[in-house]
Amino acid sequence: MKVKIIHFISLFLLLLVTGVFWGTWFTLTRSLGEFSAAEFIHIGKVIIANVAVPMSIIMPLCILFMFLSMLFYSEKKSSGFYLNVIALALIIITLLVTLLILVPIDNQIKQWAATVIPANWEYLRTRWDFYHTVRTFTSLASFACFALSIIKYKKEIKR
């Protein structure tokens, strides 16, 4: 029963993390080139303000519970276990892309004003766009692998 609860919490937290990235990519990132510098700065600041604190709590909890899920996975030499490991690795890659590439760009955007835009703002927007896409798809792949590991877990327990 404890493992099922850990799986559920992990899957729920991973759904929240992936949903934030997918929603932003699906609704905003694909259209970044359509926004003026002032719009980009305004939207960027609003999104950063909305997600910075909640994601700084949800994402580490997600990784912790995914790690616990892997730790308590009963069949360590099964395909389900390896899917769990891959899912954990992918979400850690997602976190690293966020912290090492995207957060520093976000910190720059927070300092910008529509009246004083850095000369390289389009380059930074393109870089943010690319790495946000990478982060979105690593989190989606993590979700898929983790969900499959849970499905496999149920089948492996019944054997």
C-alpha positions in Angstrom: 0.0 0.0 0.0 2.9 2.4 0.8 4.3 1.9 -2.7 1.0 2.7 -4.3 0.7 5.9 -2.3 4.3 6.9 -3.3 3.6 6.1 -6.9 0.4 8.2 -6.8 2.0 11.2 -5.2 5.0 11.0 -7.6 2.7 10.7 -10.7 0.6 13.6 -9.4 3.5 15.9 -8.8 5.1 14.9 -12.1 1.8 15.8 -13.8 1.8 19.2 -12.2 5.4 19.9 -13.2 4.9 18.6 -16.8 1.6 20.5 -17.1 3.3 23.8 -16.3 5.9 23.3 -18.9 3.6 21.8 -21.5 1.0 24.6 -21.0 3.6 27.3 -21.3 5.1 25.7 -24.4 1.7 25.0 -26.0 0.2 28.4 -25.4 3.2 30.8 -25.4 6.6 29.5 -26.5 5.4 28.5 -30.0 4.3 32.1 -30.6 7.2 34.0 -29.0 8.2 35.6 -32.3 4.8 37.2 -32.5 5.3 39.4 -29.5 7.0 42.7 -29.4 9.9 43.3 -27.0 7.6 45.1 -24.5 5.0 42.3 -24.7 7.7 39.6 -24.2 9.1 41.4 -21.2 5.7 41.9 -19.6 4.6 38.3 -20.2 8.0 37.0 -19.0 7.8 38.9 -15.8 4.2 37.8 -15.1 5.0 34.1 -15.7 8.2 34.2 -13.7 6.3 35.8 -10.8 3.5 33.2 -11.1 5.6 30.1 -11.2 8.9 30.7 -9.5 7.9 30.0 -5.9 5.4 27.1 -6.5 7.8 25.3 -8.9 10.7 25.7 -6.4 8.5 23.6 -4.1 6.7 21.2 -6.5 9.7 20.2 -8.6 12.0 19.1 -5.7 9.1 17.2 -4.1 8.4 15.5 -7.4 12.1 14.4 -7.7 12.1 13.2 -4.1 8.9 11.1 -4.6 10.1 9.8 -7.9 13.4 8.7 -6.2 11.4 7.1 -3.4 9.3 5.3 -6.0 12.4 4.0 -7.6 13.9 3.0 -4.2 10.7 1.0 -3.3 10.2 -0.5 -6.7 10.1 -4.2 -5.9 11.4 -5.8 -9.1 14.8 -4.0 -9.5 15.7 -6.0 -12.7 12.5 -5.4 -14.5 11.6 -3.1 -17.5 9.3 -1.2 -15.2 12.2 -0.4 -12.8 14.4 0.8 -15.7 11.6 3.0 -17.0 11.4 4.5 -13.5 15.1 5.2 -13.6 14.9 6.8 -17.0 11.9 8.9 -15.9 13.9 10.1 -12.9 17.0 10.9 -15.0 14.8 12.8 -17.5 13.2 15.0 -14.8 16.6 15.7 -13.3 17.8 16.8 -16.8 14.7 19.0 -16.9 15.6 20.5 -13.6 19.2 21.1 -14.8 18.1 22.8 -18.0 15.8 25.0 -15.8 18.4 26.0 -13.2 21.5 26.3 -15.4 20.0 27.8 -18.6 16.5 29.2 -18.2 16.6 30.7 -14.7 19.6 32.9 -15.5 17.7 34.2 -18.6 14.6 34.7 -16.4 16.8 36.7 -14.0 17.9 38.9 -16.8 14.3 39.4 -18.1 13.2 40.5 -14.6 15.7 43.4 -14.8 14.6 44.6 -18.2 12.2 47.5 -18.9 10.3 48.1 -22.1 12.0 51.4 -22.5 15.5 49.9 -22.0 15.8 46.7 -23.9 19.2 44.9 -24.3 20.6 44.7 -27.8 20.7 40.9 -27.7 17.1 40.4 -26.4 16.1 38.5 -29.5 19.0 36.1 -29.1 18.1 35.5 -25.5 14.4 35.0 -26.4 15.5 32.4 -29.1 17.7 30.7 -26.6 15.0 30.7 -24.0 12.5 29.3 -26.6 14.9 26.5 -27.6 15.7 25.4 -24.0 12.1 25.7 -22.9 11.2 23.3 -25.7 13.9 20.9 -24.6 12.7 21.1 -21.0 9.1 20.6 -22.1 9.8 17.4 -24.0 12.2 15.9 -21.4 9.4 16.4 -18.9 6.8 14.8 -21.2 9.2 11.9 -21.8 9.7 11.6 -18.1 5.9 11.5 -17.5 5.5 8.8 -20.2 8.3 6.6 -18.8 7.1 7.0 -15.2 3.4 6.2 -16.1 4.6 3.1 -18.0 6.7 2.1 -15.0 3.6 2.2 -12.8 1.6 0.2 -15.3 4.4 -2.3 -15.5 4.7 -2.4 -11.7 1.1 -3.4 -11.4 1.6 -6.2 -13.9 4.8 -7.4 -12.2 3.2 -7.6 -8.8 0.4 -9.9 -10.2 3.0 -12.4 -11.4 
